[in-house]
Amino acid sequence: MTDQNRGIMKFDEADSGVAIALSSVIILGAIATLVVWAIQSAYL
């Protein structure tokens, strides 16, 4: 078991490139959405 497979993602292949890429896209997309929403709310 690798170090990356010990956190909350306790399933096989949790440290695979596909899983890491998918989770990073989701996280970065959520951050980008929040930034765009905050800019639009601040500068109406």
HTML snippet that shows the backbone in 3Dmol.js (N, CA, C, O; Angstrom):
<script src="https://3Dmol.org/build/3Dmol-min.js"></script>
<div id="view" style="width:600px;height:400px;position:relative"></div>
<script>
const pdb = `
ATOM      1  N   MET A   1       0.851  -1.189   0.000  1.00  0.00           N
ATOM      2  CA  MET A   1       0.000   0.000   0.000  1.00  0.00           C
ATOM      3  C   MET A   1       0.894   1.248   0.000  1.00  0.00           C
ATOM      4  O   MET A   1       1.785   1.389   0.837  1.00  0.00           O
ATOM      5  N   THR A   2       0.643   2.118  -0.924  1.00  0.00           N
ATOM      6  CA  THR A   2       1.449   3.333  -0.998  1.00  0.00           C
ATOM      7  C   THR A   2       0.936   4.367   0.001  1.00  0.00           C
ATOM      8  O   THR A   2      -0.155   4.227   0.553  1.00  0.00           O
ATOM      9  N   ASP A   3       1.730   5.395   0.222  1.00  0.00           N
ATOM     10  CA  ASP A   3       1.346   6.445   1.172  1.00  0.00           C
ATOM     11  C   ASP A   3       0.100   7.186   0.716  1.00  0.00           C
ATOM     12  O   ASP A   3      -0.688   7.642   1.545  1.00  0.00           O
ATOM     13  N   GLN A   4      -0.087   7.310  -0.589  1.00  0.00           N
ATOM     14  CA  GLN A   4      -1.235   8.047  -1.108  1.00  0.00           C
ATOM     15  C   GLN A   4      -2.525   7.251  -0.984  1.00  0.00           C
ATOM     16  O   GLN A   4      -3.606   7.812  -1.165  1.00  0.00           O
ATOM     17  N   ASN A   5      -2.445   5.984  -0.685  1.00  0.00           N
ATOM     18  CA  ASN A   5      -3.621   5.126  -0.593  1.00  0.00           C
ATOM     19  C   ASN A   5      -4.054   4.927   0.860  1.00  0.00           C
ATOM     20  O   ASN A   5      -4.805   3.996   1.149  1.00  0.00           O
ATOM     21  N   ARG A   6      -3.597   5.782   1.781  1.00  0.00           N
ATOM     22  CA  ARG A   6      -3.888   5.594   3.196  1.00  0.00           C
ATOM     23  C   ARG A   6      -4.869   6.615   3.744  1.00  0.00           C
ATOM     24  O   ARG A   6      -5.294   6.482   4.892  1.00  0.00           O
ATOM     25  N   GLY A   7      -5.240   7.613   2.986  1.00  0.00           N
ATOM     26  CA  GLY A   7      -6.127   8.656   3.485  1.00  0.00           C
ATOM     27  C   GLY A   7      -7.583   8.245   3.398  1.00  0.00           C
ATOM     28  O   GLY A   7      -7.938   7.103   3.690  1.00  0.00           O
ATOM     29  N   ILE A   8      -8.421   9.186   2.995  1.00  0.00           N
ATOM     30  CA  ILE A   8      -9.849   8.894   2.917  1.00  0.00           C
ATOM     31  C   ILE A   8     -10.190   8.102   1.664  1.00  0.00           C
ATOM     32  O   ILE A   8     -11.272   7.521   1.576  1.00  0.00           O
ATOM     33  N   MET A   9      -9.279   8.071   0.691  1.00  0.00           N
ATOM     34  CA  MET A   9      -9.523   7.323  -0.544  1.00  0.00           C
ATOM     35  C   MET A   9      -8.968   5.911  -0.374  1.00  0.00           C
ATOM     36  O   MET A   9      -7.916   5.591  -0.926  1.00  0.00           O
ATOM     37  N   LYS A  10      -9.665   5.065   0.384  1.00  0.00           N
ATOM     38  CA  LYS A  10      -9.173   3.735   0.713  1.00  0.00           C
ATOM     39  C   LYS A  10      -9.734   2.689  -0.243  1.00  0.00           C
ATOM     40  O   LYS A  10     -10.335   1.708   0.196  1.00  0.00           O
ATOM     41  N   PHE A  11      -9.549   2.886  -1.521  1.00  0.00           N
ATOM     42  CA  PHE A  11      -9.951   1.873  -2.493  1.00  0.00           C
ATOM     43  C   PHE A  11      -8.772   1.585  -3.397  1.00  0.00           C
ATOM     44  O   PHE A  11      -7.827   2.370  -3.481  1.00  0.00           O
ATOM     45  N   ASP A  12      -8.837   0.451  -4.072  1.00  0.00           N
ATOM     46  CA  ASP A  12      -7.743   0.064  -4.958  1.00  0.00           C
ATOM     47  C   ASP A  12      -7.589   1.082  -6.073  1.00  0.00           C
ATOM     48  O   ASP A  12      -8.575   1.632  -6.564  1.00  0.00           O
ATOM     49  N   GLU A  13      -6.371   1.327  -6.464  1.00  0.00           N
ATOM     50  CA  GLU A  13      -6.031   2.274  -7.533  1.00  0.00           C
ATOM     51  C   GLU A  13      -6.399   3.716  -7.181  1.00  0.00           C
ATOM     52  O   GLU A  13      -6.631   4.525  -8.079  1.00  0.00           O
ATOM     53  N   ALA A  14      -6.456   4.050  -5.898  1.00  0.00           N
ATOM     54  CA  ALA A  14      -6.767   5.424  -5.499  1.00  0.00           C
ATOM     55  C   ALA A  14      -5.622   6.365  -5.855  1.00  0.00           C
ATOM     56  O   ALA A  14      -5.835   7.568  -6.005  1.00  0.00           O
ATOM     57  N   ASP A  15      -4.418   5.832  -5.989  1.00  0.00           N
ATOM     58  CA  ASP A  15      -3.280   6.674  -6.332  1.00  0.00           C
ATOM     59  C   ASP A  15      -2.916   6.562  -7.814  1.00  0.00           C
ATOM     60  O   ASP A  15      -1.792   6.877  -8.204  1.00  0.00           O
ATOM     61  N   SER A  16      -3.864   6.114  -8.636  1.00  0.00           N
ATOM     62  CA  SER A  16      -3.593   6.020 -10.068  1.00  0.00           C
ATOM     63  C   SER A  16      -3.662   7.403 -10.699  1.00  0.00           C
ATOM     64  O   SER A  16      -4.255   8.324 -10.135  1.00  0.00           O
ATOM     65  N   GLY A  17      -3.069   7.539 -11.840  1.00  0.00           N
ATOM     66  CA  GLY A  17      -3.054   8.828 -12.516  1.00  0.00           C
ATOM     67  C   GLY A  17      -4.434   9.322 -12.887  1.00  0.00           C
ATOM     68  O   GLY A  17      -4.705  10.522 -12.831  1.00  0.00           O
ATOM     69  N   VAL A  18      -5.313   8.401 -13.268  1.00  0.00           N
ATOM     70  CA  VAL A  18      -6.667   8.790 -13.665  1.00  0.00           C
ATOM     71  C   VAL A  18      -7.444   9.344 -12.470  1.00  0.00           C
ATOM     72  O   VAL A  18      -8.126  10.361 -12.594  1.00  0.00           O
ATOM     73  N   ALA A  19      -7.346   8.690 -11.330  1.00  0.00           N
ATOM     74  CA  ALA A  19      -8.065   9.148 -10.139  1.00  0.00           C
ATOM     75  C   ALA A  19      -7.539  10.496  -9.668  1.00  0.00           C
ATOM     76  O   ALA A  19      -8.319  11.363  -9.273  1.00  0.00           O
ATOM     77  N   ILE A  20      -6.235  10.678  -9.705  1.00  0.00           N
ATOM     78  CA  ILE A  20      -5.645  11.948  -9.291  1.00  0.00           C
ATOM     79  C   ILE A  20      -6.035  13.056 -10.259  1.00  0.00           C
ATOM     80  O   ILE A  20      -6.372  14.159  -9.831  1.00  0.00           O
ATOM     81  N   ALA A  21      -5.993  12.778 -11.552  1.00  0.00           N
ATOM     82  CA  ALA A  21      -6.365  13.782 -12.549  1.00  0.00           C
ATOM     83  C   ALA A  21      -7.833  14.158 -12.430  1.00  0.00           C
ATOM     84  O   ALA A  21      -8.177  15.337 -12.509  1.00  0.00           O
ATOM     85  N   LEU A  22      -8.695  13.182 -12.243  1.00  0.00           N
ATOM     86  CA  LEU A  22     -10.131  13.448 -12.121  1.00  0.00           C
ATOM     87  C   LEU A  22     -10.430  14.291 -10.890  1.00  0.00           C
ATOM     88  O   LEU A  22     -11.191  15.255 -10.972  1.00  0.00           O
ATOM     89  N   SER A  23      -9.849  13.944  -9.763  1.00  0.00           N
ATOM     90  CA  SER A  23     -10.106  14.715  -8.545  1.00  0.00           C
ATOM     91  C   SER A  23      -9.521  16.114  -8.638  1.00  0.00           C
ATOM     92  O   SER A  23     -10.110  17.057  -8.110  1.00  0.00           O
ATOM     93  N   SER A  24      -8.381  16.274  -9.292  1.00  0.00           N
ATOM     94  CA  SER A  24      -7.806  17.608  -9.427  1.00  0.00           C
ATOM     95  C   SER A  24      -8.641  18.477 -10.365  1.00  0.00           C
ATOM     96  O   SER A  24      -8.773  19.679 -10.133  1.00  0.00           O
ATOM     97  N   VAL A  25      -9.199  17.893 -11.411  1.00  0.00           N
ATOM     98  CA  VAL A  25     -10.072  18.651 -12.311  1.00  0.00           C
ATOM     99  C   VAL A  25     -11.332  19.098 -11.582  1.00  0.00           C
ATOM    100  O   VAL A  25     -11.787  20.227 -11.762  1.00  0.00           O
ATOM    101  N   ILE A  26     -11.900  18.216 -10.757  1.00  0.00           N
ATOM    102  CA  ILE A  26     -13.098  18.574 -10.002  1.00  0.00           C
ATOM    103  C   ILE A  26     -12.795  19.690  -9.011  1.00  0.00           C
ATOM    104  O   ILE A  26     -13.564  20.645  -8.898  1.00  0.00           O
ATOM    105  N   ILE A  27     -11.686  19.580  -8.297  1.00  0.00           N
ATOM    106  CA  ILE A  27     -11.334  20.588  -7.294  1.00  0.00           C
ATOM    107  C   ILE A  27     -11.019  21.925  -7.955  1.00  0.00           C
ATOM    108  O   ILE A  27     -11.503  22.964  -7.506  1.00  0.00           O
ATOM    109  N   LEU A  28     -10.219  21.912  -9.011  1.00  0.00           N
ATOM    110  CA  LEU A  28      -9.870  23.165  -9.687  1.00  0.00           C
ATOM    111  C   LEU A  28     -11.080  23.789 -10.365  1.00  0.00           C
ATOM    112  O   LEU A  28     -11.193  25.013 -10.423  1.00  0.00           O
ATOM    113  N   GLY A  29     -11.985  22.964 -10.879  1.00  0.00           N
ATOM    114  CA  GLY A  29     -13.210  23.484 -11.468  1.00  0.00           C
ATOM    115  C   GLY A  29     -14.101  24.150 -10.436  1.00  0.00           C
ATOM    116  O   GLY A  29     -14.707  25.186 -10.707  1.00  0.00           O
ATOM    117  N   ALA A  30     -14.182  23.556  -9.253  1.00  0.00           N
ATOM    118  CA  ALA A  30     -14.978  24.158  -8.187  1.00  0.00           C
ATOM    119  C   ALA A  30     -14.372  25.482  -7.731  1.00  0.00           C
ATOM    120  O   ALA A  30     -15.097  26.445  -7.485  1.00  0.00           O
ATOM    121  N   ILE A  31     -13.058  25.533  -7.619  1.00  0.00           N
ATOM    122  CA  ILE A  31     -12.397  26.781  -7.230  1.00  0.00           C
ATOM    123  C   ILE A  31     -12.620  27.857  -8.289  1.00  0.00           C
ATOM    124  O   ILE A  31     -12.919  29.003  -7.955  1.00  0.00           O
ATOM    125  N   ALA A  32     -12.477  27.495  -9.552  1.00  0.00           N
ATOM    126  CA  ALA A  32     -12.686  28.458 -10.632  1.00  0.00           C
ATOM    127  C   ALA A  32     -14.115  28.963 -10.647  1.00  0.00           C
ATOM    128  O   ALA A  32     -14.357  30.150 -10.865  1.00  0.00           O
ATOM    129  N   THR A  33     -15.066  28.063 -10.417  1.00  0.00           N
ATOM    130  CA  THR A  33     -16.476  28.465 -10.365  1.00  0.00           C
ATOM    131  C   THR A  33     -16.727  29.448  -9.237  1.00  0.00           C
ATOM    132  O   THR A  33     -17.443  30.433  -9.420  1.00  0.00           O
ATOM    133  N   LEU A  34     -16.149  29.194  -8.080  1.00  0.00           N
ATOM    134  CA  LEU A  34     -16.318  30.106  -6.945  1.00  0.00           C
ATOM    135  C   LEU A  34     -15.680  31.460  -7.204  1.00  0.00           C
ATOM    136  O   LEU A  34     -16.233  32.489  -6.818  1.00  0.00           O
ATOM    137  N   VAL A  35     -14.517  31.472  -7.855  1.00  0.00           N
ATOM    138  CA  VAL A  35     -13.843  32.739  -8.160  1.00  0.00           C
ATOM    139  C   VAL A  35     -14.676  33.548  -9.147  1.00  0.00           C
ATOM    140  O   VAL A  35     -14.856  34.752  -8.962  1.00  0.00           O
ATOM    141  N   VAL A  36     -15.182  32.905 -10.189  1.00  0.00           N
ATOM    142  CA  VAL A  36     -16.001  33.608 -11.186  1.00  0.00           C
ATOM    143  C   VAL A  36     -17.278  34.133 -10.541  1.00  0.00           C
ATOM    144  O   VAL A  36     -17.693  35.261 -10.805  1.00  0.00           O
ATOM    145  N   TRP A  37     -17.900  33.311  -9.696  1.00  0.00           N
ATOM    146  CA  TRP A  37     -19.124  33.734  -9.012  1.00  0.00           C
ATOM    147  C   TRP A  37     -18.848  34.915  -8.083  1.00  0.00           C
ATOM    148  O   TRP A  37     -19.655  35.842  -8.009  1.00  0.00           O
ATOM    149  N   ALA A  38     -17.729  34.892  -7.379  1.00  0.00           N
ATOM    150  CA  ALA A  38     -17.378  35.992  -6.470  1.00  0.00           C
ATOM    151  C   ALA A  38     -17.105  37.273  -7.230  1.00  0.00           C
ATOM    152  O   ALA A  38     -17.507  38.347  -6.783  1.00  0.00           O
ATOM    153  N   ILE A  39     -16.432  37.191  -8.367  1.00  0.00           N
ATOM    154  CA  ILE A  39     -16.147  38.387  -9.171  1.00  0.00           C
ATOM    155  C   ILE A  39     -17.438  38.962  -9.728  1.00  0.00           C
ATOM    156  O   ILE A  39     -17.635  40.177  -9.725  1.00  0.00           O
ATOM    157  N   GLN A  40     -18.310  38.096 -10.204  1.00  0.00           N
ATOM    158  CA  GLN A  40     -19.584  38.578 -10.743  1.00  0.00           C
ATOM    159  C   GLN A  40     -20.458  39.185  -9.643  1.00  0.00           C
ATOM    160  O   GLN A  40     -21.162  40.164  -9.891  1.00  0.00           O
ATOM    161  N   SER A  41     -20.423  38.632  -8.458  1.00  0.00           N
ATOM    162  CA  SER A  41     -21.217  39.170  -7.364  1.00  0.00           C
ATOM    163  C   SER A  41     -20.667  40.506  -6.869  1.00  0.00           C
ATOM    164  O   SER A  41     -21.429  41.385  -6.465  1.00  0.00           O
ATOM    165  N   ALA A  42     -19.362  40.654  -6.901  1.00  0.00           N
ATOM    166  CA  ALA A  42     -18.729  41.863  -6.361  1.00  0.00           C
ATOM    167  C   ALA A  42     -18.877  43.035  -7.333  1.00  0.00           C
ATOM    168  O   ALA A  42     -19.011  44.181  -6.904  1.00  0.00           O
ATOM    169  N   TYR A  43     -18.853  42.758  -8.618  1.00  0.00           N
ATOM    170  CA  TYR A  43     -18.843  43.820  -9.613  1.00  0.00           C
ATOM    171  C   TYR A  43     -20.100  43.757 -10.488  1.00  0.00           C
ATOM    172  O   TYR A  43     -20.010  43.551 -11.698  1.00  0.00           O
ATOM    173  N   LEU A  44     -21.247  43.933  -9.879  1.00  0.00           N
ATOM    174  CA  LEU A  44     -22.496  43.930 -10.644  1.00  0.00           C
ATOM    175  C   LEU A  44     -22.687  45.252 -11.368  1.00  0.00           C
ATOM    176  O   LEU A  44     -23.685  45.437 -12.064  1.00  0.00           O
TER     177      LEU A  44
END
`;
const viewer = $3Dmol.createViewer("view");
viewer.addModel(pdb, "pdb");
viewer.setStyle({}, {cartoon: {color: "spectrum"}});
viewer.zoomTo();
viewer.render();
</script>
